[in-house]
Amino acid sequence: MPGWAPPEAMNLIFQHARAAFRTPSRSVVQVPRPSEPPSNQIAKIPFYNPAIRSIDEVSVMISMVQTMMANPMLCPSKDLPETLASLKRLLKLMELAYRAYRHTDLAHSLSRAISIGVEECRRLLDELIANLTNFRQVLSNTVLYFIRKYMWARIGWQGSAVSTLDTKLRKSHSSFAACLLALGRAAWPELKRGQGQETLDELAKFYVELEQESTTLRHIKVDAVILQDHLGRELHVPMIFCMSSQNFHVVITGFCRGVAGDDLIRRGNYRILDSEDDQVINPEEFANILQPGMAVGMSIVFHEQAEEGQGNEGYSCPRCLHVNSRCTGWMTCAKCNGSFKISPEEESIVSLKTWVHCRLR
């Protein structure tokens, strides 16, 4: 049959392929939930080159499967070729993302998220190669021809192992795509500040490539926490940036750049509150508490020097300075409708210096 390699040669190739990829590569790092490294040490983490090699290895596996299915008789799923081609394109973008973000504050969370996805792809592709190899070893070319012509058209392959693997690979594709789209939402000057020209060029290249691919990713849903900021805006913070308070801060700073209170936010003078009970969420617990679809609020925090005796008369709104009746807990300004709360830093000096938690709406 034209274009068909001798069975012995094909079997030998498949055996070598399975041996090469069945054992997980040592270059894929199994990263536990990270502690937050200082931002000035992120570039020193010896992670990025092994991660890029892992992406390259998975890309080679995809190329191998594509070669194995080049003959239509070895392609039992009509959707699998497009799944593999799209996955291969996203892996190239993933490599660009690694290179572009390796010196930024988002590097650690990105490396963890992508490494988990790459290892899952490796496992699925290894299983797919095994299925195709076994199928090729059992059946002769003639039998393959008749099965494809008379049987596949009748019984279909919807319940087959290959179709199941195709579905799982599509899920991996969606995870990678969501990660890339999340990065696209974080294209702020803060990430570029202090970076060398090489990193700036890599970031620019990544954003151009992502923009070109994004037209095919519009259906992808990005898991996110829904944040109502201090101005009452509803912001969607992708979950990849909620794994540490450091990354969360980078993203929040980007969202709030150029708006009222941005200088306070940039300095970290804000609190994140559970919208259900208005309880402050400890930043160290973000990774455990924040969940996809969860609604949280945000308040900005600053010192205010209170005038002597102001506590007896009432409290001034930090936005419009209107003096409101004295009460405990969150107060709503009668003039501007802003919400704020006064709490003493120390009970003994409550009339002299207070913490003001302010949500401006």
Secondary structure, 3 states (H helix, E strand, C coil): CCCCCCHHHHHHHHHHHHHHHHCCCCCCCCCCCCCCCCHHHHHHCCCHHHHHHHHHHHHHHHHHHHHHCCCHHHCCCCCHHHHHHHHHHHHHHHHHHHHHHCCCCCHHHHHHHHHHHHHHHHHHHHHHHHHHHHHHHHCCHHHHHHHHHHHHHHHCCCCCHHHHHHHHHHHHHHHHHHHHHHHHCCCCHHHHCCCCHHHHHHHHHHHHHHHHHHHHCCCCCCCEEEEECCCCCEEEEEHHHCCCHHHHHHHHHHHCCCCCCHHHHHCCCEEEEECCCCCECCHHHHHHHCCCCCEEEEEEEEEEECCCCHHHHCEECCCCCCEECCCCCEEECCCCCCEEEEEECCHHHCCCEEEEEEECC
